[in-house]
Amino acid sequence: MQRGLKVLRFKNEEVLNNIELVLKKILNVVSDTN
C-alpha cells in the first residue's frame, strides 16, 4: 500500500512540475506579446 502511495506522490509531483513548465511558457508568451 505504501509503495503505491509513493508512486502516486511521484506522479503528482511530476504532473505539478509539468504544469509549472507550461505556466512558465504561457507567461513567457504573454510577456513577449506585451
C-alpha positions, 0 to 999 in steps of 0.5 A: 500500500505504501509503495503505491502511495509513493508512486502516486506522490511521484506522479503528482509531483511530476504532473505539478512540475509539468504544469509549472513548465507550461505556466512558465511558457504561457507567461513567457508568451504573454510577456513577449506579446506585451 
